[in-house]
């Protein structure tokens, strides 16, 4: 944000009563649009939750209309064009498209935080106000936001009864696993295991930390790019239901790169044996992280996952050491 924009923002305490009312109107209008955006993005997969957000948007519309009527009564039809971004220190909303990418539970949490932020802000603003009219206005707005929180709870009870909520929660978890966990796990396994051989073969063949680091970086970044593009290109998610190929490609590519970098970066130390010992320790941590993810999200029995991952990793590590040492 430029210095000019920062300097042009006004303090809340400097706003007139008309501007405070106009700000409240724009707040209600923006929040209603966010809730409708959430509802539309959820409607096909989570229809019950979409109804909850529809109801919350309707509540915001009702309060916005009340505020507009109040503005007309006190100040006329011309509403000052003031927004949250015009006020210094004012709470901001996270972009709806970013929240959407994190799934159903994040949207629910964001909606709850939106209402809490608004209520808290209005109450604190009312406490600081010395003007009776402004104090009453801000207190009324705080009460309205508290009412929104109650309304959200009532709507969830109406549209998200026990079975509907459990079904949507299961579907949200399933989608999270398919879109983020599975590709990320595949990437972490590929990055952590497949790069073991070239990294440690180079290490024991050259005994040169700088060369080993170069090979490790190249292997990690190259594998990450390859895995990311492969994941995104092989399945558009339409038939499989695995979600956005961009998200899956990003998850797979990033985790592949991180998995490879883990045992390559220790060679920044410069001392061959210290770097190698640290790299081996990191490899063990990486392998057991994979085991934990498999057990936690894929419901793979811990011992089976341990045997599969650790034994496989140990064989690849041994191959690298034998090839390099030979």
Backbone torsions as a table, in degrees:
resi	resn	phi	psi	omega
1	UNK	NA	133.0	-175.9
2	UNK	-74.7	159.9	179.6
3	UNK	-63.4	-34.5	-179.8
4	UNK	-63.0	-41.1	178.6
5	UNK	-65.8	-43.3	178.9
6	UNK	-60.0	-41.4	-178.1
7	UNK	-70.0	-26.0	-177.1
8	UNK	-84.1	-11.0	179.9
9	UNK	-75.1	142.3	-176.3
10	UNK	-102.9	152.2	175.1
11	UNK	-76.9	148.1	-179.4
12	UNK	-61.1	-36.4	-178.6
13	UNK	-65.5	-18.0	-179.8
14	UNK	-90.2	-6.8	-178.7
15	UNK	-75.6	145.1	174.4
16	UNK	-78.4	168.3	178.6
17	UNK	-61.6	-36.3	177.6
18	UNK	-64.3	-41.3	-179.7
19	UNK	-69.0	-35.2	176.5
20	UNK	-63.7	-42.4	178.6
21	UNK	-65.2	-41.4	177.9
22	UNK	-64.0	-37.9	178.1
23	UNK	-64.4	-40.7	178.3
24	UNK	-63.3	-39.3	178.4
25	UNK	-62.1	-46.8	-179.4
26	UNK	-65.7	-34.1	177.2
27	UNK	-60.9	-49.4	-178.6
28	UNK	-63.1	-38.3	-179.7
29	UNK	-66.0	-43.7	-179.6
30	UNK	-67.3	-42.2	-179.7
31	UNK	-64.2	-37.6	177.0
32	UNK	-62.6	-41.3	178.5
33	UNK	-64.1	-39.5	179.0
34	UNK	-62.8	-45.5	-179.6
35	UNK	-63.1	-38.3	178.3
36	UNK	-68.0	-35.3	176.9
37	UNK	-64.3	-45.0	176.8
38	UNK	-58.7	-45.2	-177.5
39	UNK	-59.9	-45.5	-178.9
40	UNK	-66.3	-37.7	-179.1
41	UNK	-71.2	-21.2	-178.2
42	UNK	-100.1	-12.6	-166.5
43	UNK	-59.4	-39.1	-176.2
44	UNK	-74.5	-37.9	-175.7
45	UNK	-97.4	-30.6	-176.5
46	UNK	-132.7	70.7	-174.4
47	UNK	-61.5	-33.3	-179.3
48	UNK	-68.6	-42.8	177.2
49	UNK	-66.8	-34.0	176.9
50	UNK	-61.1	-38.2	178.1
51	UNK	-65.5	-35.2	177.5
52	UNK	-61.8	-47.5	-179.2
53	UNK	-69.0	-32.6	174.0
54	UNK	-59.7	-44.7	-179.7
55	UNK	-65.2	-38.0	178.8
56	UNK	-67.4	-36.6	176.7
57	UNK	-64.5	-39.2	177.9
58	UNK	-63.3	-38.7	177.2
59	UNK	-63.6	-41.4	177.9
60	UNK	-62.9	-39.7	179.2
61	UNK	-62.8	-40.5	-179.7
62	UNK	-63.4	-44.5	179.8
63	UNK	-69.3	-35.0	176.3
64	UNK	-62.3	-42.0	179.4
65	UNK	-64.8	-39.4	177.4
66	UNK	-62.2	-41.5	179.8
67	UNK	-67.2	-37.7	178.0
68	UNK	-64.1	-43.5	178.6
69	UNK	-62.5	-39.0	178.0
70	UNK	-64.7	-39.2	177.8
71	UNK	-64.7	-42.3	178.5
72	UNK	-60.6	-42.7	-178.1
73	UNK	-64.0	-39.5	-174.2
74	UNK	-92.3	-37.4	-169.7
75	UNK	-128.0	-6.6	-179.4
76	UNK	99.9	-168.7	-172.8
77	UNK	-84.4	-22.4	-175.6
78	UNK	-81.7	104.2	-177.8
79	UNK	-92.4	124.9	179.1
80	UNK	-58.0	135.6	-178.6
81	UNK	-81.3	74.1	-178.8
82	UNK	-113.1	139.7	-177.2
83	UNK	-128.3	170.5	177.9
84	UNK	-55.0	-40.0	-175.9
85	UNK	-67.3	-12.6	179.8
86	UNK	-86.3	-9.0	-172.4
87	UNK	-114.1	125.2	-179.0
88	UNK	-68.5	135.0	176.4
89	UNK	77.3	6.6	-178.1
90	UNK	-79.3	149.0	179.8
91	UNK	-67.5	145.9	-178.3
92	UNK	-117.0	154.5	176.6
93	UNK	-95.2	140.5	173.2
94	UNK	-70.1	142.0	178.6
95	UNK	-55.1	133.3	-174.2
96	UNK	-62.2	-36.0	-177.8
97	UNK	-69.5	-25.8	176.3
98	UNK	-73.9	-45.8	178.8
99	UNK	-60.4	-39.7	-178.8
100	UNK	-56.9	-36.9	-176.8
101	UNK	-65.2	-19.9	-177.3
102	UNK	-94.3	0.6	170.5
103	UNK	95.2	-176.7	-171.5
104	UNK	-60.9	-49.3	-176.1
105	UNK	-63.1	-36.0	178.6
106	UNK	-66.2	-37.3	177.7
107	UNK	-64.7	-43.2	177.7
108	UNK	-61.3	-44.9	-179.9
109	UNK	-65.1	-39.4	-180.0
110	UNK	-64.6	-41.4	178.7
111	UNK	-62.4	-42.4	178.3
112	UNK	-63.4	-40.7	179.5
113	UNK	-68.1	-36.0	177.3
114	UNK	-58.8	-46.9	-178.9
115	UNK	-68.1	-40.6	-179.4
116	UNK	-65.0	-43.3	179.1
117	UNK	-59.4	-46.7	-177.6
118	UNK	-63.7	-45.0	179.7
119	UNK	-62.2	-46.8	-179.1
120	UNK	-61.5	-44.3	-178.2
121	UNK	-62.4	-47.1	-177.7
122	UNK	-64.7	-37.0	179.3
123	UNK	-67.2	-43.2	178.6
124	UNK	-66.0	-38.9	178.5
125	UNK	-64.8	-38.5	178.4
126	UNK	-66.0	-38.6	179.0
127	UNK	-63.6	-32.6	-177.9
128	UNK	-84.1	-15.1	-174.8
129	UNK	-77.5	137.8	177.1
130	UNK	-102.9	-8.4	179.2
131	UNK	-91.2	127.6	-174.5
132	UNK	-61.2	-42.7	-178.8
133	UNK	-65.2	-45.1	179.3
134	UNK	-65.9	-39.2	179.4
135	UNK	-61.6	-42.7	178.8
136	UNK	-65.7	-43.1	-179.8
137	UNK	-59.3	-48.5	-179.4
138	UNK	-65.7	-36.8	176.4
139	UNK	-63.7	-39.9	177.7
140	UNK	-64.2	-39.5	178.9
141	UNK	-65.8	-39.9	177.3
142	UNK	-61.8	-42.3	178.5
143	UNK	-63.9	-37.2	179.3
144	UNK	-64.6	-41.8	179.2
145	UNK	-65.8	-37.5	175.9
146	UNK	-62.8	-37.7	176.8
147	UNK	-65.0	-34.4	176.5
148	UNK	-61.8	-41.3	179.5
149	UNK	-60.5	-42.8	178.0
150	UNK	-65.3	-40.5	179.2
151	UNK	-61.6	-42.4	178.7
152	UNK	-58.6	-41.6	178.2
153	UNK	-64.5	-41.2	178.3
154	UNK	-64.3	-41.1	-179.8
155	UNK	-66.3	-39.1	177.7
156	UNK	-64.4	-39.3	179.1
157	UNK	-64.8	-35.2	-178.4
158	UNK	-74.4	-47.2	-172.2
159	UNK	-98.5	-18.8	-177.2
160	UNK	-120.9	64.5	174.5
161	UNK	-64.0	177.3	-173.3
162	UNK	-50.0	-52.6	-176.0
163	UNK	-68.3	-43.1	-179.2
164	UNK	-63.4	-43.2	180.0
165	UNK	-64.5	-44.7	-179.9
166	UNK	-63.8	-40.5	179.8
167	UNK	-64.6	-44.2	-179.9
168	UNK	-69.0	-35.6	176.9
169	UNK	-64.8	-40.6	177.9
170	UNK	-64.2	-41.9	179.5
171	UNK	-66.1	-38.2	178.5
172	UNK	-64.7	-42.2	178.3
173	UNK	-64.4	-42.5	179.0
174	UNK	-60.4	-44.3	-178.7
175	UNK	-66.7	-37.6	177.5
176	UNK	-62.4	-42.9	-179.7
177	UNK	-65.2	-44.8	-177.3
178	UNK	-67.2	-39.6	-173.9
179	UNK	-84.4	-38.9	-173.3
180	UNK	-111.9	-47.8	-171.2
181	UNK	-71.5	-50.8	-177.4
182	UNK	-59.9	-50.8	178.3
183	UNK	-63.7	-38.7	179.0
184	UNK	-65.6	-40.2	178.4
185	UNK	-64.8	-43.2	177.8
186	UNK	-60.9	-40.6	178.7
187	UNK	-66.4	-43.0	179.9
188	UNK	-63.6	-40.1	178.4
189	UNK	-65.1	-43.8	-179.4
190	UNK	-65.5	-45.1	-178.7
191	UNK	-67.1	-38.8	-177.0
192	UNK	-76.9	-37.0	-172.8
193	UNK	-95.4	-50.8	-172.8
194	UNK	-67.2	-25.4	179.5
195	UNK	-86.3	-5.9	179.7
196	UNK	-60.4	-46.9	-175.2
197	UNK	-61.9	-52.1	-179.5
198	UNK	-64.5	-36.5	-178.3
199	UNK	-66.9	-51.5	-175.9
200	UNK	-77.5	-25.9	173.1
201	UNK	-65.1	-43.6	177.7
202	UNK	-64.8	-41.7	-178.4
203	UNK	-59.7	-48.5	-175.4
204	UNK	-81.5	-18.5	177.6
205	UNK	-80.2	-36.7	-174.8
206	UNK	-105.5	-25.8	-172.9
207	UNK	54.5	25.6	-177.7
208	UNK	-115.2	108.4	-178.6
209	UNK	-57.8	-37.7	-177.8
210	UNK	-64.8	-44.8	178.6
211	UNK	-65.2	-42.6	178.7
212	UNK	-60.9	-41.8	178.7
213	UNK	-62.7	-43.5	179.6
214	UNK	-61.1	-47.0	179.0
215	UNK	-63.3	-42.1	-180.0
216	UNK	-63.1	-43.5	178.3
217	UNK	-62.8	-44.9	-179.8
218	UNK	-62.5	-42.9	-179.6
219	UNK	-65.3	-42.9	-178.2
220	UNK	-67.1	-48.7	-178.2
221	UNK	-67.7	-43.3	179.0
222	UNK	-62.1	-43.8	178.7
223	UNK	-64.8	-38.3	179.1
224	UNK	-63.1	-45.2	178.6
225	UNK	-63.4	-44.9	-179.0
226	UNK	-62.3	-48.3	-178.9
227	UNK	-64.8	-39.7	-179.6
228	UNK	-63.2	-48.2	-179.9
229	UNK	-67.8	-37.9	179.1
230	UNK	-62.9	-45.5	179.4
231	UNK	-61.8	-43.3	-177.7
232	UNK	-71.0	-33.7	-173.0
233	UNK	-84.9	-25.3	-172.7
234	UNK	-84.5	-15.3	-176.9
235	UNK	-153.3	116.3	179.4
236	UNK	-81.4	-3.5	176.0
237	UNK	83.4	-7.1	-176.0
238	UNK	-67.9	-47.8	-177.5
239	UNK	-87.7	-37.7	-176.5
240	UNK	-77.3	-21.9	-176.8
241	UNK	71.9	21.5	-176.7
242	UNK	-86.8	1.2	175.3
243	UNK	92.4	-172.9	-174.8
244	UNK	-57.8	129.6	176.7
245	UNK	-65.6	-28.8	178.5
246	UNK	-66.0	-45.0	179.3
247	UNK	-63.6	-44.3	-178.9
248	UNK	-66.1	-40.6	178.2
249	UNK	-64.7	-40.1	178.1
250	UNK	-63.5	-45.3	180.0
251	UNK	-61.6	-46.9	-177.9
252	UNK	-66.6	-44.3	-177.7
253	UNK	-65.4	-45.0	-178.4
254	UNK	-65.3	-45.8	-177.8
255	UNK	-68.4	-33.5	175.6
256	UNK	-62.4	-46.8	-180.0
257	UNK	-62.0	-44.9	179.8
258	UNK	-62.3	-40.9	179.5
259	UNK	-61.4	-39.7	178.9
260	UNK	-74.5	-35.8	-178.9
261	UNK	-68.5	-27.9	-175.2
262	UNK	-53.5	-45.6	-178.1
263	UNK	-101.1	8.2	173.8
264	UNK	-97.7	-39.1	-175.6
265	UNK	-63.1	-28.8	177.6
266	UNK	-55.9	-23.1	-178.3
267	UNK	-75.9	1.8	167.6
268	UNK	-67.0	-19.8	-177.2
269	UNK	-62.8	-31.7	178.8
270	UNK	94.4	-31.5	177.8
271	UNK	-91.2	122.5	-172.3
272	UNK	-58.2	-52.7	-174.0
273	UNK	-70.8	-39.9	176.4
274	UNK	-61.4	-43.2	179.3
275	UNK	-64.8	-41.4	-178.1
276	UNK	-67.1	-42.1	177.7
277	UNK	-62.1	-43.8	178.4
278	UNK	-64.4	-40.0	179.1
279	UNK	-62.5	-39.5	178.9
280	UNK	-65.4	-41.7	177.7
281	UNK	-60.4	-43.4	179.7
282	UNK	-64.6	-37.7	177.2
283	UNK	-59.6	-44.6	178.7
284	UNK	-60.4	-43.4	178.2
285	UNK	-62.6	-43.1	179.4
286	UNK	-60.9	-44.8	-177.5
287	UNK	-64.7	-41.0	179.8
288	UNK	-75.4	-23.8	172.1
289	UNK	-65.5	-40.0	176.5
290	UNK	-63.0	-43.7	178.6
291	UNK	-59.2	-44.1	-178.7
292	UNK	-63.7	-42.7	179.6
293	UNK	-63.8	-43.4	178.4
294	UNK	-60.7	-42.7	-179.9
295	UNK	-69.7	-39.2	-175.0
296	UNK	-75.7	-44.4	-172.5
297	UNK	-106.9	-30.5	-178.0
298	UNK	-98.7	-3.3	177.8
299	UNK	58.8	32.1	174.7
300	UNK	-81.1	129.6	178.7
301	UNK	-52.1	139.7	-172.5
302	UNK	-58.4	-46.2	-176.6
303	UNK	-66.7	-39.4	178.7
304	UNK	-64.4	-44.6	179.1
305	UNK	-62.3	-39.0	180.0
306	UNK	-63.4	-45.7	-180.0
307	UNK	-63.0	-44.6	-178.0
308	UNK	-63.7	-49.8	-172.9
309	UNK	-77.2	-50.5	-175.3
310	UNK	-67.1	-44.0	179.0
311	UNK	-63.9	-44.5	178.7
312	UNK	-61.2	-44.9	178.8
313	UNK	-63.3	-39.7	-179.9
314	UNK	-64.1	-38.6	179.2
315	UNK	-66.3	-42.2	179.2
316	UNK	-66.8	-42.0	177.3
317	UNK	-59.7	-46.6	-179.3
318	UNK	-62.5	-38.2	178.7
319	UNK	-62.1	-42.8	179.3
320	UNK	-63.0	-44.0	-179.0
321	UNK	-65.4	-43.3	-179.4
322	UNK	-65.3	-42.3	-179.8
323	UNK	-65.9	-44.7	179.9
324	UNK	-69.4	-40.2	-178.3
325	UNK	-73.4	-25.5	-179.6
326	UNK	-75.1	NA	NA
